[in-house]
Amino acid sequence: MGNVCGYKTNVIHDYQAFLSELGNADLILTPTRRLASRLNQDYAKLQAKQNNSVWKIDIISLNGWLERLWQERQDDVDQTYMTRLNAWQNLLIWQSFTDNNEQLARLAIQAWSSLKEWNIDWQSIDTHSVSSDIQVFLTWCQHYQARCDKENLCDSASMLALLKPNANNINKIYLIGFTDIKPAVLKLLESVNTSIEILEYRVPDAIINHTPQVDANSELVQAALWAKALLKQELSAPIGIIIPDLAKRFNEVENIFSRILMPETLLANHYHDQKPYNISSGNKLSDFHIIATAFNLLRNLSLQAERSNPGDWSETIKNHLHSSGWPGERVLNSLEYQVVKRFYELLTDYATLDRVQEKISYITAVNQIYQQASTVIFQGESEHAPLQILGALEGEGLYFHALWVMGLHHENWPPPSAPHPFLPIDLQRQHHMPHASQEREYIFASHLTERFTEQAHHVILSYPQIIEDKTLLPSHLIRDYPILNQKIHDELAVFDPNLNLETWQDVNVPFKKDKVSGGVGLLQSQSVCPFQAFARYRLKVAIEEPAQTGLTFAERGELTHAALEFFWKNIETSSAMHALNNDELNEMIKTSVDHALKQFTPSKHLDLEKIRLHKLLNEWLQLEKTRPEFKVIHTEKSIDIKLSNLKLRTRIDRIDQLPSGEVILIDYKTGQIYQNDWLEARPRQVQLPLYAISFPIASSVAIAKVKANDLQFQHHTEFDLSWDEMKVHWQNVLSELADEFFEGEAIVAPLDGEHTCQYCGLALLCRIRSA
C-alpha cells in the first residue's frame, strides 16, 4: 500500500465486490472519464441483476464533478455571477500580454494554472530574487488578474478556490485510480468534511515480464501482433497497450495497427465504422481532408474588408460553407460525420470570443479558427473497442486481461526533469510540482510503473534497443522482472516448408531509348526511391491528386516562379531595382503578379492569392536588396544535358552575374530544402547539382527560399571540396543515378523511410506496407 497526498491507499482486487458494497449518496471520483464510464457500466449491470432501476450513488470523473459544482455555483442566487473563460478565450487574453506570441501565452497559462492548483499566491514570489523571464511573467499575472477582477472573469484553475460542495448530499468520497492529486483539489475535497478513502485496483498474482525489441518500430509491430492473437480469443476483459509518447507517434501507431489488425484498409477508399481498437490520441482537426477542404473554400472566397465580431464571423463562415455545398452531397461515413460535427462545435466556440476580443477582419477570423483547429486533437468515438491504446496517464485505474507497456528505456523512464521556465525552480521543488526535479520524476515513474504491473493478469514491459543509432538499455524500473525474448510472428507470413513454390528471378529491364521526359524529376525520384522513378517515368503511372477547391501548393509554387520571372525580365539588375521608389516597386510587383495569375480562372477565387503573392514578393525583394550588386542574365533557361545513356532537358530558374564576372545558378524553393546532403551518394534534391554540371561557366550555386516567414538566400560557395571537385562529384553521382534508371533498377528503397512514402502515392503498387 502506498499513499497519495498523505492519505493511506487501500487495495481492491475486485471492482464488482467494491461496487456491491456502496451505500446511497456515496461519491466515487475517477481521474478519467474513461474509468468513470467503465465503473458506471459495471454498476448498472450489477443493479440490473438485482432488478433495481434507480440508485443514488454518484460515479463521475473529477473534471465532470468540478464542472457540476461550477454550474451549481452559477445557479446560486447568492453568488456573484462570473464568466468562466474557456481555453480559447483564456489563450487570447494571455496572448494580448505576450505580443500575440502563442507559445509564450501557453507557457504562461501553464505557470498560472500550476500556481493556482498548488495554492500559491503569485504575489508572494519575490521579484528581486528571480530571473528576468519570471519577472516578466509576474507582470503578465498582474495584468491578467486586473482584467479578471474588472470583468468578473475566472479560468478553470482559479475556479477551484471558488467552489463549495454541498456536504449534505455526500455520504463518503472514494477516489479510485489517482496517481497524484493537486493540492487545490484536495483542499476542496476536504471542505466536504466527510471521510475520504483512496482506492487502488490491483490484479492478484499478475505475471510480469520485460522484453527487449530491436527498435521503436519493431516494438509497435510486436505489440500489434500480440494484440491480434489475443483478440481472436474473444476475451471478456479488454486488452491494453500503453505508449508514453502516444500523442507524438499517433500516425505511426495508427498505420501499424490498422495494417496488422485491419489489413483490408490498405485497399483504396476502404473505411471501417467499427475498429477493434481505440487510440486515445488522434490527429489535428485541421489535418483531416474534409476540414482542409473547408479552409480552402474559406480562403478562396471574396475578401471582406469590413471588421466584425467573432460571433458574426462565425455565422458568416457557417453560411459561406453551406452555400458552397460543403461538406458535399455524398453520405458521410461515421468518422467524417464526427469530424464535421466537431468543426461546427469549434465555430460555435469561436463566437464566445466576443467576450474578450475586439472587432477583426474576415481573414483574421479564418486564421484564428485555423490556428485553433491545428491544436484540437480529434479521434473518432470507439471507446468500447476490445483493444485500448492509451497514453501513460490515461489507463489510471483501468483493468485489463493483458497489458503491454512500451518505450521504457533508460533515457526516458523515469523521464528527465524539466522545470517550468516561468516559475522559480526552488518553489517548484519545494511543492513537488511535476517535472521539477529528477527525484520527483523518479518517484512518479516508480509509482506509475507499479500501477502498470497491477492492472492486468499478464503484463509485458518493453523497450527499444536502438533509436537513431543510439544503443538503449532497459529502465532500471523494469529490468528486475523476468525477461521475455519471444518474438511474435504473424501467421499470414509463415509458409508451409513442404509446399512446392515456384521461384523466378526479377531481373532489371534496360531502357531501349536514350531520351526520356522527366529531367530533374526523374533523377530526383531515382535518388529518393528507384521504384518511384521506374513507376512514374518508365511505367508512366499517373498519381491522381485529391480534388480540392483553390490552388494546390504546387500551383502556388508555379505562380511564385512565374511572377519572379516576369519581374526580373523587366528589371534585369539590382541597381534598377534599387532605383524604384516604393510606389514604383509595388506597381511592378502588382504587374508581375497579375501576369502570373492570368493562367488561372475564374479570377474570383484568386483574390486572396493575389494578396498573398504580392506580400510575399515584396518581402522577398527587400531581402534581394541586401545582396551585393548583380545582374539577372537568364530566367527559366532550358538546357539539354546528356548523362551516360540518358538525354535530359532541365530548366534553370535563374542565373545571376556579379561585377566580378562570377556566375551564380539560383534555384527557387517554396517548400522544404535539403542542401546539406549534396556530398551524399543519394541527394534528396538534385536540381542545383544538375544545373552546375549542365552550365560550365557557373562559379557557384544558391538557393532562394521564397517562403512566407522563412525567407532565405543561401549562397553556397564553400564546400569540403573545391568547386571543380564538387562538380566532378556531382557528375559522378548524377551519372550513376542515370545509369541505374537506364539499366532498369527499380528496387523499393525509400531514402527516408515513411517520410519519403508520405506523398509518393505509389504504396498500393510497390506494396511497401505489405513488405
C-alpha positions in Angstrom: 0.0 0.0 0.0 1.2 3.5 -0.8 -0.2 6.9 -0.1 -1.4 9.8 -2.2 -1.1 13.3 -0.7 -0.7 11.9 2.8 -3.8 9.6 2.6 -3.4 5.9 3.0 -4.2 3.9 -0.1 -6.3 0.8 0.2 -6.2 -2.0 -2.3 -9.2 -3.6 -4.0 -8.9 -6.8 -6.2 -12.5 -6.9 -7.4 -14.4 -3.9 -8.7 -17.7 -5.9 -8.6 -17.3 -6.6 -4.9 -16.5 -3.0 -4.2 -19.4 -1.6 -6.2 -21.8 -4.0 -4.5 -20.9 -2.6 -1.0 -21.5 1.1 -1.9 -24.2 3.0 0.0 -26.6 5.7 -1.0 -25.1 9.2 -1.5 -21.5 7.8 -1.9 -19.4 9.8 -4.3 -16.8 7.9 -6.5 -14.4 10.2 -8.3 -12.0 8.9 -11.0 -9.1 10.7 -12.8 -10.5 10.0 -16.3 -13.9 9.9 -17.9 -12.9 6.6 -19.4 -12.7 4.9 -15.9 -15.9 6.6 -14.7 -17.7 5.2 -17.8 -16.3 1.7 -17.2 -17.4 1.7 -13.5 -20.8 3.1 -14.3 -21.4 0.3 -16.8 -20.3 -2.3 -14.2 -22.5 -0.8 -11.6 -25.5 -0.6 -13.9 -25.1 -4.3 -14.7 -24.9 -5.1 -11.0 -28.1 -3.2 -10.3 -29.9 -4.8 -13.3 -29.2 -8.2 -11.8 -30.9 -7.1 -8.6 -33.8 -5.6 -10.6 -33.0 -2.1 -9.5 -33.8 0.8 -11.8 -32.9 3.7 -9.5 -29.8 4.3 -7.4 -28.3 7.3 -5.6 -24.5 6.7 -5.8 -22.5 9.0 -8.0 -19.7 7.8 -10.2 -18.1 10.6 -12.1 -14.7 11.9 -13.3 -13.0 14.6 -11.2 -13.4 17.1 -14.1 -17.0 16.2 -14.5 -17.7 16.8 -10.8 -15.9 20.1 -10.9 -18.0 21.2 -13.9 -21.1 20.3 -11.9 -20.0 22.3 -8.9 -19.3 25.3 -11.0 -22.8 25.2 -12.6 -24.3 24.9 -9.1 -22.4 27.9 -8.0 -23.6 29.9 -11.1 -27.2 28.9 -10.3 -26.9 30.1 -6.7 -28.6 33.5 -6.5 -26.4 34.4 -3.5 -23.2 34.1 -5.5 -21.8 36.7 -7.8 -22.2 35.5 -11.4 -18.8 35.1 -13.1 -17.9 34.2 -16.7 -15.6 31.2 -16.8 -13.1 31.5 -19.6 -12.9 28.6 -22.0 -9.4 27.6 -23.2 -9.7 29.7 -26.4 -10.8 32.9 -24.6 -8.1 32.4 -22.0 -5.4 32.0 -24.6 -6.4 35.2 -26.4 -6.2 37.2 -23.2 -2.7 35.9 -22.4 -1.6 36.5 -26.0 -2.6 40.1 -25.6 0.2 40.4 -22.9 2.8 38.5 -25.0 2.7 40.5 -28.2 0.4 37.7 -29.7 3.1 35.1 -29.2 1.0 31.9 -28.8 3.9 29.7 -27.5 4.7 32.2 -24.7 1.0 32.6 -23.9 0.6 28.8 -23.5 3.7 28.7 -21.2 2.2 31.5 -19.1 -1.1 29.7 -18.8 0.7 26.5 -17.6 2.6 28.5 -15.0 -0.5 30.4 -13.8 -2.5 27.2 -13.5 0.3 25.5 -11.6 0.3 28.3 -9.0 -3.5 28.1 -8.6 -3.5 24.3 -8.4 -0.8 24.3 -5.8 -2.4 27.1 -3.7 0.4 29.5 -4.3 -0.2 33.3 -4.4 1.8 34.7 -7.4 2.2 37.9 -5.4 4.2 36.1 -2.8 7.0 35.4 -5.2 9.9 37.8 -4.6 10.5 39.7 -7.8 14.1 40.7 -6.7 15.4 37.1 -6.5 14.1 35.7 -9.7 15.2 35.8 -13.4 14.0 38.4 -15.8 11.8 35.9 -17.5 9.9 35.2 -14.3 9.7 39.0 -13.6 8.0 39.5 -17.0 5.6 36.6 -16.2 4.7 38.2 -12.9 3.9 41.4 -14.7 1.6 39.5 -17.0 0.0 37.9 -13.9 -0.7 41.4 -12.6 -2.4 42.5 -15.9 -4.3 39.2 -16.1 -5.6 39.4 -12.5 -6.6 43.1 -13.0 -8.7 42.2 -16.1 -10.3 39.2 -14.4 -11.3 41.3 -11.4 -12.6 44.1 -13.5 -14.7 41.9 -15.8 -15.7 39.2 -13.4 -13.7 36.5 -15.3 -12.4 33.2 -14.0 -10.3 30.5 -15.5 -10.5 26.7 -14.8 -7.6 26.7 -12.4 -8.8 29.7 -10.4 -12.3 28.4 -10.1 -11.1 25.6 -7.7 -10.9 28.2 -4.8 -14.5 29.4 -5.5 -16.3 26.0 -5.4 -18.2 24.9 -2.3 -19.6 21.3 -2.4 -22.9 20.6 -0.7 -21.8 18.3 2.1 -25.4 17.2 2.8 -25.6 15.4 -0.5 -22.4 13.3 0.0 -22.1 10.4 2.4 -18.5 9.3 1.6 -15.9 10.1 -1.0 -13.9 7.4 -2.8 -11.0 8.3 -5.0 -10.1 5.5 -7.4 -7.1 5.3 -9.7 -5.4 8.5 -8.8 -1.6 8.6 -9.1 -1.5 12.1 -7.7 -4.0 14.8 -6.6 -3.3 18.5 -6.9 -3.4 20.4 -3.5 -6.2 22.7 -4.5 -8.4 19.8 -5.4 -7.5 18.0 -2.2 -8.4 21.2 -0.2 -11.8 21.3 -2.0 -12.4 17.6 -1.2 -11.5 18.1 2.5 -14.0 21.0 2.7 -16.8 18.5 2.4 -16.0 17.3 5.9 -16.7 13.7 5.3 -14.4 10.6 5.1 -12.2 10.2 2.1 -10.9 6.9 1.0 -8.3 6.4 -1.7 -8.5 3.1 -3.5 -6.1 1.3 -5.9 -7.1 -1.6 -8.1 -4.7 -4.5 -8.2 -4.8 -7.8 -10.0 -3.6 -10.5 -7.7 -0.7 -12.8 -8.9 -0.1 -10.9 -12.1 2.6 -12.4 -14.5 5.1 -9.7 -15.3 7.9 -9.8 -17.9 10.1 -7.3 -19.6 11.2 -7.7 -23.2 13.7 -6.0 -25.5 12.7 -5.1 -29.0 15.0 -4.2 -31.9 13.8 -0.7 -32.3 10.7 1.5 -31.7 9.0 0.3 -35.0 9.6 -3.4 -34.1 8.2 -2.7 -30.7 4.9 -1.4 -32.2 4.7 -4.3 -34.6 5.2 -6.9 -32.0 2.7 -5.3 -29.7 0.1 -5.2 -32.5 0.7 -8.9 -33.4 0.4 -9.8 -29.7 -2.9 -8.0 -29.5 -4.1 -9.6 -32.7 -3.5 -13.1 -31.2 -5.4 -12.2 -28.0 -8.3 -10.6 -29.9 -9.0 -14.0 -31.5 -9.8 -15.4 -28.1 -12.7 -13.0 -27.6 -11.8 -12.2 -24.0 -14.3 -10.8 -21.6 -11.9 -8.1 -20.3 -10.2 -5.6 -22.7 -6.6 -5.7 -23.8 -4.4 -2.6 -23.1 -1.4 -1.1 -24.8 0.2 1.9 -23.1 2.6 4.2 -25.1 4.0 7.1 -23.1 4.7 9.3 -26.2 1.4 8.3 -27.9 0.5 11.8 -29.0 3.8 12.3 -30.9 3.5 8.9 -32.6 -0.2 8.8 -33.4 0.1 8.4 -37.2 2.8 5.7 -36.9 0.7 3.8 -34.3 -2.5 4.1 -36.4 -0.7 2.9 -39.6 0.8 -0.2 -37.9 -2.3 -1.2 -36.0 -4.6 -0.7 -39.0 -2.2 -2.7 -41.2 -2.0 -5.6 -38.8 -5.4 -5.7 -37.3 -7.4 -4.5 -40.4 -5.3 -5.3 -43.5 -8.4 -4.7 -45.7 -7.9 -0.9 -45.0 -4.9 -1.0 -47.3 -7.4 -1.1 -50.2 -8.2 2.3 -51.6 -11.4 4.0 -50.2 -11.9 1.3 -47.6 -13.3 2.6 -44.3 -14.4 0.8 -41.1 -17.0 2.3 -38.8 -16.1 -0.1 -36.1 -12.4 -0.7 -35.4 -11.2 -3.4 -33.0 -9.1 -0.8 -31.3 -9.4 2.7 -29.9 -6.5 5.1 -29.7 -6.9 7.7 -27.1 -5.0 10.3 -29.1 -5.7 11.5 -32.6 -4.9 13.8 -35.5 -5.1 17.6 -35.5 -8.6 18.6 -36.6 -7.0 20.7 -39.4 -5.3 17.7 -40.8 -8.5 15.9 -41.9 -9.0 16.3 -45.6 -12.7 17.3 -45.2 -11.6 20.2 -42.9 -8.7 21.2 -45.2 -11.3 21.5 -48.0 -13.4 23.8 -45.8 -10.4 26.1 -45.2 -9.6 26.1 -48.9 -13.2 27.3 -49.6 -13.0 30.0 -46.9 -9.7 31.3 -48.0 -10.7 31.5 -51.7 -13.9 33.4 -51.0 -14.0 37.0 -51.8 -12.2 39.0 -49.1 -14.5 41.1 -47.0 -12.8 44.4 -45.9 -15.1 45.3 -43.0 -14.4 44.3 -39.4 -16.8 42.5 -37.2 -17.2 40.5 -34.0 -16.1 36.8 -33.8 -19.7 35.8 -33.3 -20.8 37.5 -36.5 -17.9 35.9 -38.5 -18.8 32.5 -37.0 -22.3 32.8 -38.6 -20.9 34.2 -41.8 -18.4 31.3 -42.1 -21.2 28.8 -41.5 -23.3 30.4 -44.2 -20.3 30.5 -46.6 -19.7 26.8 -46.1 -23.4 25.9 -46.5 -23.8 28.0 -49.7 -20.6 26.4 -51.1 -22.1 22.9 -50.7 -19.6 21.8 -48.0 -19.1 19.1 -46.9 -20.6 17.6 -50.1 -23.5 15.7 -51.4 -22.4 12.1 -50.7 -23.3 10.5 -47.4 -20.5 10.9 -44.9 -19.0 7.9 -43.2 -19.1 7.8 -39.4 -15.6 9.4 -38.9 -16.3 12.2 -41.4 -19.7 12.9 -39.7 -17.9 13.2 -36.3 -15.2 15.5 -37.7 -17.7 17.8 -39.3 -19.7 17.9 -36.1 -16.6 18.8 -34.1 -15.7 21.5 -36.6 -19.1 23.2 -36.2 -18.7 23.0 -32.4 -15.4 24.8 -33.0 -17.2 27.6 -34.9 -19.7 27.9 -32.1 -16.9 28.1 -29.6 -15.4 30.9 -31.7 -18.5 33.0 -31.2 -17.6 33.1 -27.4 -14.6 35.3 -28.2 -16.9 38.2 -28.4 -16.4 38.4 -24.7 -12.7 39.0 -24.9 -11.8 40.3 -28.4 -12.4 43.5 -30.4 -13.7 43.5 -34.0 -11.5 41.8 -36.5 -11.3 41.3 -40.3 -12.6 38.2 -42.1 -9.2 36.8 -42.9 -8.1 37.2 -39.3 -11.1 35.3 -38.2 -10.4 32.5 -40.6 -6.7 32.3 -39.5 -7.7 32.2 -35.8 -10.1 29.4 -36.4 -7.4 27.5 -38.4 -5.0 28.1 -35.6 -7.4 26.6 -33.1 -8.2 23.6 -35.4 -4.5 23.0 -35.6 -4.4 22.5 -31.8 -7.6 20.4 -31.4 -6.7 16.7 -31.4 -9.6 14.6 -32.7 -10.2 10.9 -32.5 -13.4 9.1 -33.6 -15.5 7.5 -30.9 -14.8 3.9 -30.3 -14.1 3.8 -26.6 -15.6 0.4 -26.0 -13.4 -1.4 -28.5 -11.8 -4.6 -27.1 -8.2 -3.1 -27.5 -7.4 0.2 -25.8 -4.3 2.1 -26.9 -3.6 4.7 -24.3 -1.1 7.3 -23.1 0.8 6.9 -19.8 -1.8 8.5 -17.6 -5.0 7.5 -19.5 -5.0 4.0 -18.2 -5.2 5.0 -14.5 -7.4 2.6 -12.6 -8.5 0.6 -15.6 -8.2 -3.2 -15.5 -7.2 -5.4 -18.5 -7.0 -9.1 -19.3 -3.5 -8.3 -20.6 -1.4 -5.1 -20.8 1.7 -4.1 -22.9 3.6 -1.0 -21.8 6.3 0.1 -24.2 9.1 2.7 -24.6 10.5 2.1 -21.1 14.2 2.6 -21.9 16.8 4.1 -19.6 16.8 7.5 -21.2 13.1 8.3 -20.8 11.9 6.3 -17.9 11.9 8.0 -15.5 11.6 11.0 -17.8 14.2 13.8 -17.4 13.2 16.7 -15.2 12.0 19.9 -17.0 11.2 22.7 -14.5 8.9 25.4 -15.8 10.8 28.4 -17.0 8.3 30.9 -15.6 8.4 29.7 -12.0 11.3 29.7 -9.5 12.9 26.2 -9.5 13.2 26.2 -5.7 9.5 26.9 -5.5 8.7 24.1 -7.9 10.8 21.6 -5.9 9.5 22.7 -2.6 5.9 21.9 -3.7 6.9 18.8 -5.6 5.4 20.1 -8.8 5.5 17.9 -12.0 8.9 17.7 -13.7 10.5 20.0 -11.1 13.3 17.6 -10.2 14.8 14.2 -11.1 13.8 12.9 -7.7 10.2 13.9 -8.3 10.2 12.2 -11.7 11.7 9.1 -10.2 9.1 8.8 -7.5 6.3 9.4 -10.0 7.6 7.0 -12.6 8.2 4.3 -9.9 4.6 4.7 -8.7 3.2 4.6 -12.3 5.3 1.5 -13.1 4.0 -0.2 -10.1 0.4 0.6 -11.2 1.1 -0.8 -14.6 2.1 -4.1 -13.2 -1.1 -4.3 -11.1 -3.6 -3.6 -13.9 -3.7 -6.9 -15.7 -3.2 -10.7 -15.3 -0.3 -10.6 -17.7 1.9 -7.5 -18.1 4.6 -7.0 -20.7 7.0 -4.1 -20.2 9.1 -3.4 -23.3 11.8 -1.1 -24.6 13.6 -0.5 -27.9 17.3 -1.4 -28.0 18.2 1.1 -30.7 16.8 4.6 -31.6 18.6 6.6 -34.3 21.8 4.6 -34.0 21.8 5.1 -30.2 22.0 1.9 -28.1 19.5 1.8 -25.2 19.1 -0.2 -22.1 16.0 -1.2 -20.1 14.9 1.3 -17.4 16.1 0.1 -14.1 12.5 0.3 -13.0 11.7 -2.8 -15.2 14.9 -4.7 -15.6 14.4 -6.9 -12.5 11.3 -8.5 -14.0 11.9 -11.8 -15.8 13.0 -11.3 -19.4 10.8 -12.5 -22.3 12.6 -13.0 -25.6 9.7 -14.5 -27.6 9.2 -12.9 -31.0 5.6 -13.0 -32.2 5.1 -13.8 -35.9 2.1 -13.1 -37.9 0.7 -16.4 -39.2 -0.1 -14.9 -42.6 3.7 -14.5 -43.1 4.5 -18.1 -42.2 4.7 -20.6 -45.1 4.5 -24.4 -45.1 8.0 -25.5 -45.8 6.7 -28.6 -47.6 4.9 -26.5 -50.3 6.4 -26.6 -53.7 6.8 -22.9 -54.6 7.6 -21.6 -58.0 10.6 -19.3 -58.0 11.8 -16.8 -60.5 14.4 -14.1 -60.7 13.4 -10.5 -61.0 16.0 -9.0 -63.4 16.4 -5.4 -64.5 15.0 -4.4 -67.8 17.3 -1.8 -69.5 15.8 1.1 -71.3 15.8 1.0 -75.1 15.6 4.7 -75.6 18.3 7.3 -74.9 15.9 10.3 -74.4 13.2 10.4 -71.9 10.9 13.0 -70.5 11.3 14.0 -66.8 14.5 15.9 -66.4 15.2 16.8 -62.8 12.1 14.9 -61.6 13.4 11.6 -63.0 16.8 11.9 -61.3 15.3 13.1 -58.0 12.8 10.1 -58.0 15.7 7.7 -58.8 17.7 9.2 -55.9 14.9 9.1 -53.2 13.5 5.7 -54.3 14.3 3.8 -57.5 10.9 2.2 -57.8 9.3 5.7 -57.7 11.3 6.7 -60.8 10.5 3.4 -62.5 6.8 3.7 -61.9 6.5 7.4 -62.8 8.9 7.7 -65.8 9.0 4.1 -67.1 5.5 2.8 -66.5 4.0 6.3 -66.8 1.9 5.8 -63.7 -0.1 8.9 -63.1 -0.9 9.8 -59.4 -4.4 11.3 -59.1 -4.3 14.3 -56.8 -7.3 14.6 -54.4 -9.8 17.1 -55.6 -9.8 20.4 -53.7 -11.0 24.0 -54.1 -8.4 26.6 -54.7 -4.8 26.3 -55.6 -2.5 23.5 -54.7 0.9 24.0 -53.1 2.5 23.1 -56.5 0.4 25.7 -58.3 1.3 28.3 -55.8 4.9 27.5 -56.4 4.5 27.9 -60.1 2.8 31.3 -59.6 5.8 32.4 -57.5 8.2 31.3 -60.2 6.2 33.0 -62.9 5.9 36.3 -61.1 9.6 36.5 -60.3 10.5 35.5 -63.9 8.3 38.4 -65.2 9.8 40.8 -62.7 13.4 40.1 -63.5 12.9 40.0 -67.2 11.7 43.6 -67.0 14.1 44.9 -64.2 17.2 42.9 -65.0 19.6 44.4 -62.5 19.8 45.1 -58.7 20.7 48.7 -59.4 17.5 49.1 -61.5 15.5 47.5 -58.6 17.1 50.0 -56.1 16.2 52.9 -58.4 12.5 52.1 -58.0 10.7 54.1 -55.2 8.1 52.3 -53.1 5.2 53.1 -55.3 7.0 52.1 -58.5 8.2 48.8 -56.8 4.7 48.0 -55.7 3.3 48.7 -59.1 5.9 46.4 -60.7 5.1 43.7 -58.2 1.4 44.1 -59.0 2.0 43.8 -62.7 4.2 40.7 -62.2 1.5 39.0 -60.0 -1.2 39.9 -62.5 0.8 38.4 -65.3 1.4 35.2 -63.3 -2.3 34.9 -62.4 -3.6 35.1 -66.0 -3.2 31.3 -66.4 -5.9 30.6 -63.7 -9.6 31.1 -64.0 -12.1 32.0 -62.6 -10.4 35.1 -61.2 -13.0 35.4 -58.3 -11.1 32.6 -56.4 -7.8 34.4 -56.6 -8.3 37.5 -54.5 -6.6 36.1 -51.5 -3.8 34.5 -53.6 -3.1 37.9 -55.2 -2.7 39.5 -51.8 -0.5 36.6 -50.5 1.7 36.7 -53.6 2.1 40.5 -53.6 3.1 40.5 -49.9 5.5 37.5 -50.4 7.3 39.2 -53.4 7.6 42.5 -51.7 9.2 40.8 -48.6 11.5 38.7 -50.9 12.7 41.7 -52.9 13.5 43.6 -49.7 15.9 40.6 -49.0 17.3 40.8 -52.5 18.1 44.5 -51.9 20.6 43.4 -49.2 22.7 41.4 -51.7 25.8 42.9 -53.4 25.3 44.2 -57.0 24.1 41.6 -59.5 22.6 41.3 -63.0 20.0 38.7 -63.9 21.3 37.3 -67.3 18.8 34.4 -67.6 15.4 33.3 -66.1 13.8 29.8 -66.6 16.6 28.9 -69.0 16.2 25.5 -70.7 19.3 23.3 -71.2 19.8 19.9 -72.7 22.2 17.6 -70.9 23.5 14.1 -71.6 24.1 11.9 -68.6 25.6 8.5 -69.5 23.0 7.0 -71.8 20.2 9.4 -71.0 19.4 12.7 -72.6 17.5 15.0 -70.3 16.2 18.6 -70.5 16.4 20.8 -67.5 15.5 24.4 -66.8 17.5 26.7 -64.5 15.2 29.1 -62.5 17.6 32.0 -62.7 21.2 32.9 -63.5 22.9 35.9 -61.9 26.2 37.6 -62.8 28.3 39.7 -60.4 30.5 42.6 -61.4 33.5 40.3 -60.9 32.2 38.1 -63.7 31.2 35.3 -61.3 28.0 33.4 -62.5 25.6 32.1 -59.8 22.9 29.5 -60.6 19.8 30.1 -58.5 17.1 27.6 -57.6 13.8 29.0 -56.2 12.3 26.9 -53.4 8.9 27.5 -51.9 9.0 24.4 -49.7 11.5 22.4 -47.7 15.1 22.3 -48.7 17.9 19.7 -48.2 21.1 21.5 -49.1 23.1 19.7 -46.5 23.3 16.3 -48.3 25.0 17.4 -51.6 28.0 15.3 -50.7 26.0 12.2 -50.3 25.7 9.4 -52.9 21.9 9.9 -53.0 21.0 13.6 -52.5 17.4 14.4 -51.7 17.2 17.3 -54.1 19.3 17.2 -57.3 18.3 20.5 -59.1 21.4 22.6 -58.3 23.9 19.8 -58.8 22.3 19.1 -62.2 22.3 22.9 -63.0 26.0 23.1 -62.1 27.2 20.3 -64.4 25.0 21.5 -67.2 26.2 25.1 -67.2 30.0 25.0 -67.3 30.7 28.7 -66.8 28.9 28.7 -63.4 31.0 29.7 -60.4 28.7 28.8 -57.6 25.1 27.8 -56.8 22.5 29.4 -54.4 19.1 28.5 -53.0 16.4 31.2 -52.9 13.9 30.1 -50.3 10.8 32.2 -51.2 8.5 31.0 -48.4 6.5 33.2 -46.1 8.1 33.7 -42.6 11.2 31.8 -43.8 12.9 33.9 -46.4 16.5 32.9 -47.1 19.1 33.4 -49.7 21.8 30.7 -49.2 24.8 31.3 -51.4 26.9 28.1 -51.3 30.4 28.9 -52.2 32.3 26.8 -49.6 32.4 23.0 -49.6 34.7 20.4 -48.2 35.8 20.0 -51.8 36.8 22.8 -54.3 34.2 24.0 -56.8 35.8 21.9 -59.6 36.0 18.8 -57.3 32.4 19.4 -56.3 31.2 19.4 -60.0 33.2 16.2 -60.6 31.5 14.6 -57.6 28.0 15.7 -58.8 28.8 14.5 -62.4 29.6 11.0 -60.9 26.6 10.9 -58.6 24.1 12.0 -61.2 25.6 9.8 -63.9 25.3 6.8 -61.6 21.6 7.6 -61.0 21.1 7.9 -64.7 22.8 4.6 -65.2 20.5 3.0 -62.6 17.4 4.2 -64.3 18.7 3.3 -67.8 19.5 -0.3 -66.6 16.0 -0.6 -65.1 16.9 -0.7 -61.4 13.6 -0.4 -59.6 14.2 -1.5 -56.0 11.7 -0.3 -53.4 14.1 1.6 -51.2 12.7 4.9 -49.9 15.6 7.1 -48.8 13.9 8.5 -45.7 11.5 5.6 -45.0 7.9 6.6 -44.2 8.7 10.3 -44.8 9.6 9.6 -48.4 6.5 7.4 -48.8 4.2 10.0 -47.3 3.5 11.9 -50.5 4.6 9.3 -53.1 1.1 7.8 -53.8 2.5 4.5 -55.1 2.1 2.4 -51.9 -0.5 0.1 -53.5 1.8 -0.6 -56.4 5.1 -1.1 -54.6 3.3 -2.8 -51.6 5.9 -1.5 -49.2 3.5 -1.7 -46.3 2.9 -5.4 -47.1 6.6 -5.9 -47.0 
